[in-house]
Amino acid sequence: MKILFENAIVYTGEKLLKNAFLAVNGTKIAYVGDTRPEGCFDRVINGKGKVVLPGLVNAHTHLSMTLLRGVSDTTNLQSWLFDNIFPIEAKMTPPMKKVGALLGMAEGIACGTTAFSDMYAGAVGISEAARDAGIKLNISRGTTEFSDHFDPTKNNDAIEYVELFRDWHGFDNGRIRVDSSIHAEYTSNPDTWEYMVKLSRDHHAIMHLHLSETEKEHREGIERRGKTPAQAFAEYGVFDVPVLAAHSVWAEPEDLVWIKKSGGAVAHNPISNLKLGSGVFDSAAALRMGVTVALGTDGTASNNNLDLFEEMKSAVLLSHIRAGMENAISAEDALKMATVGGAVAQGRSDECGVIREGFDADLAVVDFDRPHLMPCHDVISNLVYAARGSDVCMTMVRGKILYENGEYLTIDMERLNYDLANVLDELFPGKNTRL
């Protein structure tokens, strides 16, 4: 379709345009500017009272964990993960994970998210959900190895990667991409790292991993290897490929240099880090170093939602405390983390993250005709400090509208709710999880 937005406020990722026109032709942005483009359009959308911005990128999450929303709310990361989350995840079948992932995608799409970087077991089912939902997905299987040796012919994570790269890497002209993944330094060994680096090189893939999320993880990594987790990874060539390092709360400046040199990014997860008491990443210091910072929600079991507008606001407010008001990040910095930074983190900076002619038409439209968005003295301030995911009235990926005014156009919500009820009954027998 050829679609024209007229009389809209457009934040391109580089500048703010008022009373602007934005034309979409097929999958691409054909025009953005202050004069009406020539030609006929299949649909003309009046953008009065609306703000159009690049689609938001959730740079680190575990979508299937929607099934675990609220199961453990008052423990630190290690206890939360090993005592509460892992035991339930062990009961989750691939079909369950697919349903959970589709639920997470529905939640994100309604909040203006057009792309996810997901790390989880059952990645094939998550990829199938993304295929059906129409969103962009960088999918990875967080690879673990708790023995002293790593055999890719016996490690279930490595075995799943064979199918992932064969069937999903580059699916639908790259709408779905496969990232390689090391779950973390403390859940794997150097043999695992070297194997995953080789996968990244062979497939020109990003390396998605958890890095120095907690003080305990960081300290014990130093005690175990005599160097920080990042330094240990560097010794085995992990940063020879682009690295998407989730959290990095306790990463040292030298560690961040490795991420920068790799051409990768930090995925900053403000609310999850707060909920688990992990600490506050110094996003302002990272930006001053020239490190790309993106935003993630982490999984809903440690957040408990997928609203990137909350993450933007939290990122700025936490920076006020972490770096001080004079050195803190700005509202626009946070907005760029959720758009431009996310595109870099996914290796998609040549296709999305900004509104530019020739780029993919990945768009989120926010309705400013809401009491909490009035008055509007500053559009970017309102987007970051006042807007909510529920203010999104349209989400578009590659020119295809996935969500508009409360209606999903690619997800059968009635069927999803039916499947979800069955999954929850099986996963939590005898417990009423639906109101």
ChimeraX attribute file (.defattr): number of C-alpha atoms within 10 A of each C-alpha:
attribute: neighborCount
match mode: 1-to-1
recipient: residues
	/A:1	12
	/A:2	18
	/A:3	19
	/A:4	24
	/A:5	23
	/A:6	23
	/A:7	22
	/A:8	22
	/A:9	24
	/A:10	27
	/A:11	20
	/A:12	19
	/A:13	17
	/A:14	12
	/A:15	9
	/A:16	15
	/A:17	18
	/A:18	13
	/A:19	16
	/A:20	21
	/A:21	23
	/A:22	28
	/A:23	23
	/A:24	26
	/A:25	19
	/A:26	15
	/A:27	18
	/A:28	23
	/A:29	23
	/A:30	21
	/A:31	19
	/A:32	22
	/A:33	17
	/A:34	15
	/A:35	13
	/A:36	16
	/A:37	14
	/A:38	6
	/A:39	6
	/A:40	10
	/A:41	13
	/A:42	9
	/A:43	12
	/A:44	13
	/A:45	13
	/A:46	13
	/A:47	22
	/A:48	16
	/A:49	14
	/A:50	20
	/A:51	23
	/A:52	25
	/A:53	24
	/A:54	30
	/A:55	29
	/A:56	33
	/A:57	31
	/A:58	33
	/A:59	35
	/A:60	30
	/A:61	23
	/A:62	23
	/A:63	30
	/A:64	32
	/A:65	22
	/A:66	24
	/A:67	27
	/A:68	20
	/A:69	16
	/A:70	14
	/A:71	14
	/A:72	16
	/A:73	14
	/A:74	13
	/A:75	15
	/A:76	15
	/A:77	20
	/A:78	14
	/A:79	13
	/A:80	18
	/A:81	16
	/A:82	11
	/A:83	13
	/A:84	15
	/A:85	17
	/A:86	12
	/A:87	11
	/A:88	15
	/A:89	17
	/A:90	8
	/A:91	12
	/A:92	19
	/A:93	14
	/A:94	16
	/A:95	15
	/A:96	21
	/A:97	26
	/A:98	22
	/A:99	23
	/A:100	28
	/A:101	28
	/A:102	26
	/A:103	23
	/A:104	23
	/A:105	28
	/A:106	23
	/A:107	19
	/A:108	25
	/A:109	30
	/A:110	26
	/A:111	27
	/A:112	32
	/A:113	32
	/A:114	29
	/A:115	29
	/A:116	26
	/A:117	28
	/A:118	29
	/A:119	29
	/A:120	23
	/A:121	22
	/A:122	21
	/A:123	27
	/A:124	23
	/A:125	21
	/A:126	28
	/A:127	28
	/A:128	15
	/A:129	23
	/A:130	23
	/A:131	18
	/A:132	12
	/A:133	19
	/A:134	24
	/A:135	26
	/A:136	24
	/A:137	28
	/A:138	30
	/A:139	28
	/A:140	33
	/A:141	26
	/A:142	22
	/A:143	26
	/A:144	22
	/A:145	21
	/A:146	10
	/A:147	9
	/A:148	10
	/A:149	12
	/A:150	20
	/A:151	13
	/A:152	17
	/A:153	9
	/A:154	9
	/A:155	14
	/A:156	15
	/A:157	22
	/A:158	24
	/A:159	13
	/A:160	18
	/A:161	24
	/A:162	12
	/A:163	13
	/A:164	21
	/A:165	19
	/A:166	11
	/A:167	13
	/A:168	22
	/A:169	21
	/A:170	14
	/A:171	16
	/A:172	12
	/A:173	8
	/A:174	14
	/A:175	20
	/A:176	24
	/A:177	24
	/A:178	31
	/A:179	32
	/A:180	31
	/A:181	31
	/A:182	29
	/A:183	22
	/A:184	24
	/A:185	23
	/A:186	18
	/A:187	14
	/A:188	19
	/A:189	19
	/A:190	19
	/A:191	15
	/A:192	24
	/A:193	25
	/A:194	17
	/A:195	17
	/A:196	23
	/A:197	24
	/A:198	16
	/A:199	21
	/A:200	22
	/A:201	15
	/A:202	9
	/A:203	14
	/A:204	14
	/A:205	25
	/A:206	27
	/A:207	27
	/A:208	35
	/A:209	26
	/A:210	22
	/A:211	28
	/A:212	26
	/A:213	23
	/A:214	23
	/A:215	14
	/A:216	14
	/A:217	21
	/A:218	24
	/A:219	16
	/A:220	16
	/A:221	20
	/A:222	16
	/A:223	11
	/A:224	12
	/A:225	11
	/A:226	12
	/A:227	16
	/A:228	25
	/A:229	24
	/A:230	26
	/A:231	20
	/A:232	18
	/A:233	23
	/A:234	16
	/A:235	11
	/A:236	15
	/A:237	15
	/A:238	26
	/A:239	22
	/A:240	18
	/A:241	20
	/A:242	26
	/A:243	28
	/A:244	32
	/A:245	28
	/A:246	27
	/A:247	28
	/A:248	26
	/A:249	23
	/A:250	22
	/A:251	21
	/A:252	14
	/A:253	11
	/A:254	11
	/A:255	19
	/A:256	22
	/A:257	15
	/A:258	21
	/A:259	24
	/A:260	20
	/A:261	15
	/A:262	18
	/A:263	19
	/A:264	26
	/A:265	30
	/A:266	34
	/A:267	33
	/A:268	31
	/A:269	31
	/A:270	30
	/A:271	23
	/A:272	24
	/A:273	23
	/A:274	15
	/A:275	18
	/A:276	19
	/A:277	14
	/A:278	21
	/A:279	19
	/A:280	23
	/A:281	25
	/A:282	22
	/A:283	29
	/A:284	23
	/A:285	18
	/A:286	18
	/A:287	13
	/A:288	11
	/A:289	13
	/A:290	12
	/A:291	22
	/A:292	24
	/A:293	30
	/A:294	31
	/A:295	32
	/A:296	31
	/A:297	27
	/A:298	30
	/A:299	26
	/A:300	22
	/A:301	24
	/A:302	27
	/A:303	22
	/A:304	19
	/A:305	20
	/A:306	27
	/A:307	23
	/A:308	25
	/A:309	25
	/A:310	19
	/A:311	26
	/A:312	28
	/A:313	22
	/A:314	19
	/A:315	30
	/A:316	25
	/A:317	19
	/A:318	20
	/A:319	23
	/A:320	18
	/A:321	13
	/A:322	18
	/A:323	16
	/A:324	13
	/A:325	13
	/A:326	7
	/A:327	14
	/A:328	21
	/A:329	23
	/A:330	19
	/A:331	20
	/A:332	17
	/A:333	21
	/A:334	25
	/A:335	29
	/A:336	23
	/A:337	31
	/A:338	29
	/A:339	30
	/A:340	28
	/A:341	30
	/A:342	32
	/A:343	26
	/A:344	24
	/A:345	32
	/A:346	30
	/A:347	21
	/A:348	16
	/A:349	16
	/A:350	12
	/A:351	18
	/A:352	29
	/A:353	30
	/A:354	26
	/A:355	29
	/A:356	21
	/A:357	16
	/A:358	16
	/A:359	19
	/A:360	25
	/A:361	30
	/A:362	31
	/A:363	28
	/A:364	26
	/A:365	24
	/A:366	26
	/A:367	20
	/A:368	22
	/A:369	13
	/A:370	12
	/A:371	7
	/A:372	13
	/A:373	19
	/A:374	11
	/A:375	12
	/A:376	12
	/A:377	9
	/A:378	8
	/A:379	17
	/A:380	19
	/A:381	17
	/A:382	18
	/A:383	23
	/A:384	24
	/A:385	17
	/A:386	16
	/A:387	22
	/A:388	20
	/A:389	19
	/A:390	15
	/A:391	22
	/A:392	25
	/A:393	20
	/A:394	23
	/A:395	30
	/A:396	25
	/A:397	25
	/A:398	24
	/A:399	21
	/A:400	20
	/A:401	18
	/A:402	23
	/A:403	23
	/A:404	16
	/A:405	12
	/A:406	11
	/A:407	14
	/A:408	18
	/A:409	14
	/A:410	16
	/A:411	19
	/A:412	13
	/A:413	15
	/A:414	9
	/A:415	9
	/A:416	15
	/A:417	13
	/A:418	10
	/A:419	15
	/A:420	19
	/A:421	14
	/A:422	11
	/A:423	20
	/A:424	19
	/A:425	14
	/A:426	14
	/A:427	18
	/A:428	13
	/A:429	10
	/A:430	9
	/A:431	10
	/A:432	10
	/A:433	11
	/A:434	8
	/A:435	3
